[in-house]
């Protein structure tokens, strides 16, 4: 199978269903950002500190592919099978956060990203996730997007924040607390 089709050479691409749209279309930007997030999750998954979490991070990547499929489909697509999200997918993120939080110190200050490259990768993934969420919300204002997509991305960014804290703890890295400027 060839990767290149040449059909996008004039700046358009096809949605699942066949409609051609500009590659600058909000829908394309939205699922492209989800794809970018998926790549960052792969980078986070590849960190040695996450060896015990690799399966769960792959599970997240699978869900992000599902979200990408949903976003790449024409609204009211009835011809093509598109996987869907379930409440259990959101609950799985919540349970993982609850488990990690039992071993973390309560937050008493805002945390600055950094301290270790692995932790920084998790923070980059978190911020890309927030951008994807904002784009999905903007798309939802123009045409309906499944509410589970918005909820999943919102919960995933929370998960990535807790994960960054857990990674710092496991790596023995002190969290960098934001103190603000004193007058």
Secondary structure as UniProt FT lines:
FT   TURN            7..10
FT   STRAND          12..14
FT   STRAND          20..22
FT   TURN            23..24
FT   HELIX           26..45
FT   HELIX           48..53
FT   HELIX           54..71
FT   TURN            75..76
FT   HELIX           87..101
FT   TURN            102..103
FT   STRAND          111..112
FT   HELIX           117..142
FT   HELIX           147..171
FT   STRAND          176..177
//
